[in-house]
Amino acid sequence: MTGDYRKDPEAISNLDDCQYAVTQEGATEPAFDNEFWDKKEAGIYVDIVSGEPLFASTKKFDSGCGWPSFTVPLESANVVEKTDASLGMIRTEVRSSHGDSHLGHVFDDGPAEEGGLRYCINSAALRFVPYEDLEAEGYGRYKKLFE
């Protein structure tokens, strides 16, 4: 999969209830009860709907919040930030550019030495592509991040 990232109706029809609620309706999955919050393996995280590359495990850190947290997107062009005034507070929502999936929120309480941001992302919005599968799945250009 290279470059043709879009909101794919077939991919949306294959989402489970939690994945659909998160990506299409802006829901949030439970903290500490999601697939990737404590995952440590090398690889990249892509949008579960469009496949666009979003985050790399090299920029993942344990923030203690119970969701996968990253300091910076893998491809900034694939991540859009929008003001979110729901729940009585002002936050910055993070969405995928091509899939228009709700991913989570970005906060300014990340590691200072890494730029100070914490991209707090729902596992349900992501698909993990392990390092050893990058080439086969069309993401070979990211292998250099782990070498």
C-alpha positions in Angstrom: 0.0 0.0 0.0 1.8 3.1 -1.1 0.3 6.5 -1.5 -3.4 5.8 -2.3 -4.6 6.6 1.1 -8.4 7.4 1.4 -11.5 6.8 3.5 -12.2 3.3 2.3 -15.9 2.2 2.6 -14.9 -1.4 2.6 -12.4 -0.9 5.4 -15.1 1.0 7.4 -17.5 -1.9 6.9 -14.9 -4.3 8.4 -14.4 -2.2 11.6 -15.6 -3.7 14.9 -18.0 -1.6 17.1 -15.2 0.0 19.1 -13.1 0.8 16.0 -16.2 2.3 14.3 -17.2 4.4 17.3 -13.6 5.8 17.7 -12.7 6.5 14.1 -16.1 7.5 12.7 -17.9 9.0 15.7 -15.1 10.4 17.8 -15.4 8.1 20.7 -12.6 7.2 23.1 -11.7 3.6 24.1 -11.1 2.7 27.7 -7.7 3.6 29.2 -5.4 0.6 30.0 -7.9 -1.7 28.2 -6.8 -1.3 24.6 -4.5 -3.1 22.2 -1.4 -0.9 22.0 -1.1 1.2 25.2 1.8 -0.9 26.4 3.1 -2.3 23.1 6.9 -2.1 22.8 7.7 -3.9 19.5 9.4 -2.1 16.6 7.1 -1.0 13.8 4.8 1.7 12.6 1.1 2.5 13.3 -1.1 3.2 10.3 -4.7 4.4 10.1 -7.0 1.4 10.3 -9.3 2.9 7.7 -6.9 4.3 5.1 -3.6 2.7 5.8 -1.8 6.0 5.9 1.4 5.9 8.1 0.8 7.9 11.3 3.3 7.1 14.1 6.5 5.1 14.6 7.3 3.0 17.7 10.6 4.9 17.9 8.6 8.0 19.0 6.3 6.1 21.4 6.6 6.6 25.1 4.9 5.5 28.3 3.0 8.6 29.4 1.1 6.7 32.1 -2.3 7.7 30.6 -3.4 4.3 29.4 -3.4 5.0 25.7 -0.6 4.9 23.1 1.4 8.1 23.3 3.8 9.5 20.7 6.0 12.6 20.7 5.6 13.3 16.9 3.7 11.9 13.9 5.7 9.8 11.5 4.3 11.8 8.5 3.0 15.2 9.6 1.1 15.6 6.4 -1.0 12.6 7.4 -2.1 14.1 10.7 -4.6 17.0 11.0 -5.2 19.0 14.2 -8.6 20.5 14.9 -10.0 22.5 17.9 -12.3 20.3 20.0 -14.6 22.2 22.3 -16.6 19.1 23.5 -16.9 17.9 27.1 -16.7 21.5 28.4 -13.0 22.0 27.6 -10.8 23.1 24.7 -8.6 20.4 23.4 -6.8 19.7 20.1 -8.3 16.7 18.2 -6.0 14.6 16.0 -7.4 13.1 12.8 -5.9 11.3 9.8 -5.6 13.5 6.7 -6.7 11.0 4.1 -9.0 8.7 6.1 -10.5 11.5 8.2 -10.5 9.1 11.1 -10.6 10.4 14.7 -7.3 9.3 16.2 -7.3 11.0 19.6 -5.9 14.3 21.0 -2.6 16.1 21.3 -1.5 17.7 24.6 1.5 19.9 25.6 2.6 17.7 28.5 5.0 15.3 26.6 8.7 14.9 27.1 10.3 18.4 26.9 13.5 17.0 25.3 11.3 15.5 22.5 9.4 18.8 21.8 6.9 18.7 24.6 4.0 17.1 22.8 2.0 14.0 23.7 -0.1 12.6 20.9 -2.6 10.5 22.9 -4.0 8.1 20.3 -6.8 5.4 20.5 -5.5 1.9 19.7 -8.8 1.3 17.9 -7.9 3.8 15.2 -4.6 2.1 14.5 -3.2 -1.0 12.8 0.3 -2.0 13.8 2.8 -3.1 11.1 5.7 -4.9 12.7 9.2 -4.0 11.4 9.6 -7.4 9.7 6.4 -6.8 7.7 7.2 -3.3 6.5 8.6 -4.2 3.2 5.9 -6.8 2.4 3.1 -4.4 3.3 4.5 -1.5 1.2 6.0 0.5 4.0 9.6 -0.5 3.3 10.8 3.1 3.2 10.3 3.2 7.0 12.7 0.4 7.7 15.6 2.8 8.1 14.0 4.2 11.2 14.9 1.0 13.0 18.4 0.3 11.6 
